[in-house]
Amino acid sequence: MAVVKLRSNESQEQLLKRFRKSVVKSGVLGTVRDKRWFVSRTEQRRLEKKKAIRRLKRKRRSY
């Protein structure tokens, strides 16, 4: 859970910006998106394999 405390002389906009940044960094939104629908184990394995292949292709292109 992302917790942000108001600093002295900090505007609400700056506080909100820091909060958003901490939420993105913690990965909460990604987890929520992943758990939004049920994905079977076989489907999960297939997606992970697909992701790994994409990662390798990107890595090879960068050389």
N, C-alpha and C positions, 0 to 999 in steps of 0.2 A: 504494500500500500504506500502510495506516495504522500509524504507529509512535507509541507512547506510552511515555515513560520515567517511572518511579516517582519522584515528588518526595519530599523529606524530610518526614516526619510525615504522609504520605498513606496512607490505608487502602486495602486491596485493592478495596473497594467503590467508592471515589471514582475509583480508577484505571480500573476496569472501566467506570464511567459516562462518563469522559472518552474512553475507547477507543470505546465505542458511538457517542458523539456525533461523533467524528472519522470513523468509518466511514460514518455517515449523511451527513455533510457532503461526503465525497469521492464519494459516489454509487456505491460499489462494488456494493451490493446491487441497485440498480436495473439496473445493467449485467448482473449475473448473471441476474436475472429475464428481461431482454430476450433474452439469448443462450441461454436454456434450450431453446427450440424454434426450428427453422428457420422464417423468415418470408421469403416470396418478395418481390422488389422491388415488384411490383404491390400486394401486400398491405400492404407497408410504406408505400407512397405513399397508399393508401386510408386507413390508420390515421392517418397524419400529417395528412391533409386533414380527417378527422373530428375530430381533436384541435384543429386550428386553428379549426374552426367552433365547437366547444364553448367555446374560449377567447374568441372574439369575442362569443358570446352572453352569457357571464359578464361581460365587460367592458361590454357595452351595458346589462345589468341593474343594474350598480353606479351608473349615472348617475342 
